[in-house]
């Protein structure tokens, strides 16, 4: 079992322009946290949605725990996110008014061993923005190669 777990959503940083980030707790069952601590989770295709003034992570994949028996969890289900009321109201307002979306960026465990989800308030990038990001990465990679050669 790993000490610290960092599960990243690299696709989100490529597809979205991140405006603001928040750290949220997740409501999990016993077998879900065991799978996360083993690093068997994926947040690449997930997104967040409001339901009855509560925020839920949709389409988050947490693999079934191998030793879970009949108490095992569903691998893809809605998971409630825990934030302050003030943060929830601000997020709800910005999602409705400005047409922004909330995307999970990173799942990790804190020093107490609790699973947390870093979510970002994002705006979708256009195709030319994505090309610009790729161009910047290529030039950075080339510069690093040149520096390493000298």
N, C-alpha and C positions, 0 to 999 in steps of 0.2 A: 504494500500500500504506500502511496506517495504521501510525503509530509504536506506539501502545498500543491493545490490543483489549480492550473490555469488553462481554461478552455477558451480559445479565442474565436471570434467571428471575423476572419480576415476579409471576407467578402463584403461585409457591411462598410468597412472603411473605403473600399473601392467604389461601391455603388451609391453611397450616401455621403453628403457633407454634414458632419456632426456639429451641431450648434451648441448643445449643452449635454453634460453627462450627470447621471445620478447613480448611487449605489443603493440597491434594493435587496431586501431579504426575500427568501422564497419559502413558501409553505410546502414542506415535503413529507413523505411517508418514510418509515424506517429503512425500507429497502432502497429507496431512491437516493438517500444520502450515502448509503454504502456504495452504490454504483458510481456516484459522483467522486467519492474519495478514491475509487479505483481508476478514475479518469475515463469512464465509459459514458460520456455524454457528448452531444453535438447541438450547437445552437445556430448553425449556419442558415437554416431555412426558417428560423423562428421569427416571430414578430409579437408585439404587445398590443392589446386591445382593451378598451374600457367596457365594463359590464356592471350596471348598478353602482356607479361611482367607485368601482374597484378595478384595479389593473391586473390583467392576467397575461401570462406568457403563453402564447399559442404555438403549437407545432415544435415544441422543444423535445428533443429526443434524449431520453435517459434509458440506457440498456437495462433489461431485466437483470436483477441480481441472481447470480448462479445458484446460490443456496437459499433462495427465498421461499420455496415450497408454495403452498396455496396463498400465502400472505404477500406474494409478489405484486408489484404495481404494473400499470399499463405503461408501455414505453413512450407513447405519444398521448399526452393529455394536457388539459389546461392547468396551469400552476399559478396560484395567486401570488402576486408580488406585494411586499410590505414596504410602504412609504408613508411619510407624514401626510396629514390631510392637506396642509398647505402646498406641499409638492404635488400631490395628486390633483388638486384644483388647478394649479398652474399648468400642469401637463395637459389636462383635459381642455382647458381654455385654448392653449396654443395648438393642439391637434385639431380642434373644431374650427377655429377662426383662420388660421394661417395655412391649413392643409399640410401640416407636417406629420411625420410618422415616428413611432417609437420602436427602436430596434435594439435587441440585446447585443452588446459588444463583447462581453467577457464574463465567464462564470469562474468563480474562484472560491477558495475557502479561506476564512480569516484565521487569525492566530488562535481563536477559541475552537476552530474546527467547524464553524457554521458556514453553510453554503450561501454565497451572495451572488447577485447578478448585477453587472454594471450595464445600465441601459443608456441609450443616447437619444436625444431629441434630434431628428435628422430631416434633411431635405434631400430629395433625390437628385443625383447628378445627371446632367445631360450627357449625350454621347461625346461631345467635344471636350467636356470636363474630364471624362474618363481617359480620353486619348492624352490629354495634358498630364494627367497623373502618371500614365505609363511612360510618357516621354521624360518626366522628371526622374522617375525610378531608373530608367536606362542611363541617363546622364550621370546620376549619382553612382551607379554601379561602375560605369566607365572611369569616372574620376577615382574611385576607390582602387580599381585595378592599376591605374597609372601611378597612384601614390604607393601602392604596394611594390611595384616594380623598382622604384627608386629607393 
